[in-house]
Protein backbone atom coordinates (compact mmCIF):
# COMPACT_ATOMS: atom_id res chain seq x y z
CA UNK A 1 0.00 0.00 0.00
CA UNK A 2 1.46 3.35 -0.96
CA UNK A 3 1.18 6.57 0.95
CA UNK A 4 -0.20 9.52 -1.01
CA UNK A 5 2.34 12.31 -1.55
CA UNK A 6 2.32 15.08 1.03
CA UNK A 7 0.94 18.44 -0.04
CA UNK A 8 3.65 21.05 -0.48
CA UNK A 9 3.93 23.42 2.46
CA UNK A 10 2.19 26.76 1.86
CA UNK A 11 3.11 29.93 3.72
CA UNK A 12 0.96 33.04 3.54
CA UNK A 13 2.99 36.07 2.45
CA UNK A 14 2.53 39.75 3.16
CA UNK A 15 1.17 42.19 0.60
CA UNK A 16 4.67 43.62 0.10
CA UNK A 17 6.16 40.24 -0.75
CA UNK A 18 3.13 39.32 -2.85
CA UNK A 19 3.70 42.40 -5.04
CA UNK A 20 7.23 41.13 -5.73
CA UNK A 21 5.96 38.92 -8.55
CA UNK A 22 7.36 39.84 -11.95
CA UNK A 23 5.80 42.65 -13.91
CA UNK A 24 4.33 42.04 -17.34
CA UNK A 25 3.11 38.65 -16.24
CA UNK A 26 0.21 36.60 -17.55
CA UNK A 27 -2.62 36.93 -15.07
CA UNK A 28 -6.26 36.10 -14.88
CA UNK A 29 -8.90 38.77 -14.34
CA UNK A 30 -11.77 37.46 -12.20
CA UNK A 31 -15.11 39.17 -11.69
CA UNK A 32 -18.71 38.21 -10.91
CA UNK A 33 -21.37 38.10 -13.61
CA UNK A 34 -24.90 36.75 -13.19
CA UNK A 35 -24.04 34.84 -10.01
CA UNK A 36 -21.01 33.17 -11.63
CA UNK A 37 -17.32 33.93 -11.67
CA UNK A 38 -15.88 35.03 -15.02
CA UNK A 39 -12.18 34.36 -15.62
CA UNK A 40 -10.36 36.13 -18.46
CA UNK A 41 -6.65 35.96 -19.34
CA UNK A 42 -4.74 39.21 -19.45
CA UNK A 43 -1.30 40.80 -19.64
CA UNK A 44 -0.57 43.13 -16.77
CA UNK A 45 1.97 45.56 -15.45
CA UNK A 46 2.22 47.78 -12.38
CA UNK A 47 1.71 51.48 -13.19
CA UNK A 48 1.73 54.16 -10.50
CA UNK A 49 0.64 51.73 -7.78
CA UNK A 50 -2.15 50.28 -9.90
CA UNK A 51 -2.34 47.03 -11.81
CA UNK A 52 -2.98 47.78 -15.50
CA UNK A 53 -4.41 44.82 -17.41
CA UNK A 54 -5.47 44.32 -21.03
CA UNK A 55 -7.99 41.52 -21.33
CA UNK A 56 -10.42 40.16 -23.96
CA UNK A 57 -13.54 41.25 -22.12
CA UNK A 58 -16.22 43.73 -23.02
CA UNK A 59 -15.61 46.96 -21.12
CA UNK A 60 -19.33 47.12 -20.34
CA UNK A 61 -19.23 43.63 -18.75
CA UNK A 62 -16.55 44.45 -16.17
CA UNK A 63 -18.05 45.56 -12.84
CA UNK A 64 -16.75 48.34 -10.60
CA UNK A 65 -14.59 45.86 -8.62
CA UNK A 66 -12.61 42.81 -9.71
CA UNK A 67 -9.61 40.65 -8.83
CA UNK A 68 -6.46 39.62 -10.64
CA UNK A 69 -4.73 36.30 -9.98
CA UNK A 70 -1.26 35.07 -10.99
CA UNK A 71 0.82 31.97 -10.36
CA UNK A 72 4.61 32.00 -10.62
CA UNK A 73 5.93 28.52 -11.27
CA UNK A 74 9.58 28.22 -12.24
CA UNK A 75 11.49 25.06 -12.82
CA UNK A 76 14.80 26.60 -11.71
CA UNK A 77 13.61 27.47 -8.21
CA UNK A 78 12.25 25.42 -5.36
CA UNK A 79 9.65 28.01 -4.38
CA UNK A 80 6.55 28.98 -6.32
CA UNK A 81 4.07 31.73 -5.53
CA UNK A 82 0.40 32.45 -6.07
CA UNK A 83 -1.00 35.97 -5.62
CA UNK A 84 -4.42 37.63 -5.78
CA UNK A 85 -5.03 41.38 -6.00
CA UNK A 86 -8.55 42.80 -5.54
CA UNK A 87 -10.06 46.26 -5.65
CA UNK A 88 -11.99 48.87 -7.63
CA UNK A 89 -11.51 48.93 -11.42
CA UNK A 90 -11.33 51.81 -13.89
CA UNK A 91 -11.96 50.90 -17.56
CA UNK A 92 -9.68 53.02 -19.73
CA UNK A 93 -10.03 51.89 -23.38
CA UNK A 94 -12.15 50.53 -26.23
CA UNK A 95 -15.22 48.30 -25.76
CA UNK A 96 -13.84 45.15 -27.48
CA UNK A 97 -10.68 44.62 -25.40
CA UNK A 98 -10.90 46.22 -22.01
CA UNK A 99 -7.83 47.86 -20.55
CA UNK A 100 -8.35 48.14 -16.83
CA UNK A 101 -6.63 49.80 -13.91
CA UNK A 102 -7.19 47.86 -10.73
CA UNK A 103 -6.58 49.88 -7.54
CA UNK A 104 -5.34 47.30 -4.99
CA UNK A 105 -7.34 47.21 -1.79
CA UNK A 106 -6.38 43.63 -0.94
CA UNK A 107 -3.14 41.85 -1.89
CA UNK A 108 -2.71 38.29 -0.65
CA UNK A 109 -0.57 35.38 -1.60
CA UNK A 110 1.12 32.14 -0.73
CA UNK A 111 4.65 30.87 -1.12
CA UNK A 112 4.61 27.18 -2.04
CA UNK A 113 7.76 25.20 -1.30
CA UNK A 114 8.29 22.10 -3.39
CA UNK A 115 8.80 18.81 -1.60
CA UNK A 116 12.24 17.46 -2.49
CA UNK A 117 12.43 13.83 -3.61
CA UNK A 118 14.44 11.58 -1.32
Secondary structure, DSSP 8 states (H G I E B T S, - for coil): ---------EEEE-HHHHTTS-SS-EEEEEEEETTEEEEEEEEEEEETTEEEEEESS-GGGS-SEEEEEEEE--TTSSEEEEEEEEEEEEE-S-SSSEEEEEEEEEEEEEEEE-----
